[in-house]
Amino acid sequence: MELLDVQQVQEVAEKIKKQFQAIDSVEEISIIEAVGRVLAHDMVSKEDVPGFHRSTVDGYAVKARNTYGSTESMPTFFHITGSVEMGKDVNQTIQEGQAMYVPTGGMLPEGADAVVMIEDVEVVGDLLNVFEQVAPRENVIFKGEDVYDGEVVLKKGHRLRPQDLGGLAAIGVTKVPVYTKLKVGLLSTGDEIVPPETEELLPGQIRDINGISIAAAVQALGGQIIYGGIVKDQFDQYLSKSQELFQQVDFLILSGGSSMGTKDYTSQVMNQLGSPGVFVHGISIKPGKPTIIANCNGKPVMGLPGHPVSAMVLFELFGRQIMNQLHHVNENPFAKQLRARISRNIASQVGRTDYVRVQLEIRDHELWANPVFGKSGLITNLVKSDGMIEISQYKEGIIAGEWVNVILFS
Amino acid sequence: MELLDVQQVQEVAEKIKKQFQAIDSVEEISIIEAVGRVLAHDMVSKEDVPGFHRSTVDGYAVKARNTYGSTESMPTFFHITGSVEMGKDVNQTIQEGQAMYVPTGGMLPEGADAVVMIEDVEVVGDLLNVFEQVAPRENVIFKGEDVYDGEVVLKKGHRLRPQDLGGLAAIGVTKVPVYTKLKVGLLSTGDEIVPPETEELLPGQIRDINGISIAAAVQALGGQIIYGGIVKDQFDQYLSKSQELFQQVDFLILSGGSSMGTKDYTSQVMNQLGSPGVFVHGISIKPGKPTIIANCNGKPVMGLPGHPVSAMVLFELFGRQIMNQLHHVNENPFAKQLRARISRNIASQVGRTDYVRVQLEIRDHELWANPVFGKSGLITNLVKSDGMIEISQYKEGIIAGEWVNVILFS
């Protein structure tokens, strides 16, 4: 038998980094539909936000120095000269000893540099008694304090969250340049694989699980799936269907039958799609060892194991990396990780990185990760899991009670 | 001035729990478009998965007891009677001393109860030398071992993830009953608020940030936004526009001007929309104190502060709770939280729950949360943050180095 020339997880990540260039295909879309999309340019503000000095409280605009020394027993007196209307310009100037009413969000009149909160004053006709001193800038957001003219608000490669769209709205940007959705091709192979909608299975048949779960994972990452269906374990059919799909996509995923024959087919197919071809022939990982990755004329092609759990784990690790890399995405590495204590000893093998599915539980005010054991072909193993933990290639295992990083499933 | 009758965060959560019933409007959709949607029924398998005993390796199917005692130096001999084809039924039975080749995922022939891995055998013509003993069930997934006929695979109220769709595909379910998308109305109020697409702001004007960021947050949670636009601080217009929107939605959000006058309008409007009306008149929280929540004939109505940061924090805390509750969603409380050490002392006030925006950073192999300070009107404060930490009402603050829970922004 042919032995796989397996590589370590970290090596594979480094190689992927070197193999693929980002794709710079850009479109402009409305911010209303931009959640989850990736910014294609730095976004620079063309104005100050706010565009005027703005009160953060309901109160009276004054010159701060006129309030110095004010206390409950020794108030300072001001003359009220009017009140500011929301959303309107103010054409009065505050002079020494004068005050104007300003609602929260209202514009500060010229001459004023602070606002005394309404809780700290007493109004007697046109007269204002102030019981607390304020410092200059107190209770005011100054012009440009949120965003200044010329400031980079968001960087290229940022995946847009709801609040980021708010930030864009604030600077008057309602259309954003984003990378066009990655087209990801997905082809399932295996004589035993039948479409999920097959009602009655014949003996030996299995429904195409990866065609659904990997497609959904691609979509959740913002990709567009082009599903090539299921091909039999016949080299010619496998190759021609792969070539057809390869032409249409930015990234091709082959969800392989994991029997030996099919594995050989997959690397042969990849090498015919383009050069330099296969550069990862197996990974020192559990589950997912027989994973193959190729660079076919600059385009990534990934051969995932047929087992649904292996396929999902490997997609989360490297499919995700490839998709992010093609779009310059600088993913926040913490966004999907948390710390928990492992509830059981788990043995592992030095020289191999293990990923163990876990279910999370709060016990004694601490977060515990309970391993979900089961053979790697079990899809319920994934359905029951909240995430997975990594046991490094340098460890012989982990001890119950040890703190571990949990990578959450999306 | 009118003092707010503020309530504690926990109290508010409890009250919301009691006030609103879930909405049981259901539709059937394809699993291909079901990521993020919420299951409306328990999903029960009508068959065993796999439907047959299945090998998890490439190897030889045997009776396990025939291998007992096999070692490298003392192999056991078997007679090879054929090989199993993928996806096909097997019409041979394994007798004592017999073996059949089975590829990974292939069907186990009758009479066999284990598979010897190909690495542990040597083939000499029709003769098989086995160098390792196997136990019964070794390297086999038995019929129904993944899912048994009648098993509940996923529960009502579960938000579907990619791997869950794989689980459904495995049991032959390609259409799922999900709750219809929640219709969430959003109305912005304030004389100073203008549409985000306004190119040149007049003095005193501010673009409608919440109309974008809260809408995006609703959509990210699977809701459908019905945007009512911007109304001025005039009671009649505010009321009639609110009534119109209220009729069309399952949940109404009023993003209020936060000046005192507007706040009063909001609770008056809510009380006219239906009874019993407002039950939360302010929350002992920072930011976001002037938040108002009403039950109008069973329908939730929430008045968010106009400040974008306050609005977002309050939506994440209570808008999210309301949306989940309307769909029976049993959210995994850990899915958006992680542990980090706070990098600075932060003072807080006993009797009030504070939420502080933080940026995450790895330092000395540990995760640190750096507070993002800034006045609550600053949208960049949110754009720069990865999440927020909670300082409980019982604490006077937190000390640099302390471990805290970080609630990640989506």
Interface residues (C-beta under 8 A of the other chain):
Chain A: M1 I31 I32 A34 V35 G36 E47 V49 P50 G51 F52 R54 T56 D58 E85 M86 G87 K88 D89 V90 P103 T104 G105 G106 M107 I118 E119 I141 E145 D146 V147 V153 L154 R161 P162 Q163 D164 L165 G166 G167 L168 A169 A170 G172 T174 G190 D191 E192 I193 V194 P196 E197 T198 E199 L201 L202 P203 G204 Q205 I206 R207 D208 I209 N210 G211 I212 S213 I214 A215 A216 A217 Q219 A220 D233 G257 S258 S259 M260 G261 G306 P308 M312 N332 P333 F334 A335 Q337 L338 R339 L360 I362 L367 K375 S376 G377 L378 I379 T380 L382 V383 S385 D386 L408 F409 S410
Chain B: M1 I31 I32 A34 V35 G36 E47 V49 P50 G51 F52 R54 T56 D58 E85 M86 G87 K88 D89 V90 P103 T104 G105 G106 M107 I118 E119 I141 E145 D146 V147 V153 L154 R161 P162 Q163 D164 L165 G166 G167 L168 A169 A170 G172 T174 G190 D191 E192 I193 V194 P196 E197 T198 E199 L201 L202 P203 G204 Q205 I206 R207 D208 I209 N210 G211 I212 S213 I214 A215 A216 A217 Q219 A220 D233 G257 S258 S259 M260 G261 G306 P308 M312 N332 P333 F334 A335 Q337 L338 R339 L360 I362 L367 K375 S376 G377 L378 I379 T380 L382 V383 S385 D386 L408 F409 S410
